Amino acid sequence: MDILKRYLEKIGVTEFSELTEEEKETYRNWDSSLNGRKLTDTDVAEFLTAEEQETINKLKSMKLEKREDIFLKMKLEFLGKVRIFLTSPEIEKEMTKRNIENIIKN
């Protein structure tokens, strides 16, 4: 990255190996950020799980006004639908595999 090279020049470093371990870690984090970190399936699943749990906890533990109660219930339903949507390719794959196996057996 051009901006990282300029930064190294600014601090008088010509090679990555000249950085301290802490500086190397910062450099790697910056490089990852500048390259556009990609979300993984695990990242998305963990996010959805955390959102669902937070929503459930609010529904269970707080005295809510009707409007917020409705909102949280809709949010929970939406999160469930997103989770189903994201797992649908795997479900389709398994169904197709089973259908083909049944055809082969007959």
DAMO-V979031 format. One record per helix or strand. SS is the DSSP state (alpha for helix, beta for strand). FROM is the first residue (numbers start at 1). TO is the last residue. If there is no record, write none. Layout:
SS,FROM,TO + SS,FROM,TO
//
This chain:
alpha,2,10 + alpha,16,18 + alpha,21,34 + alpha,41,61 + alpha,66,105
//
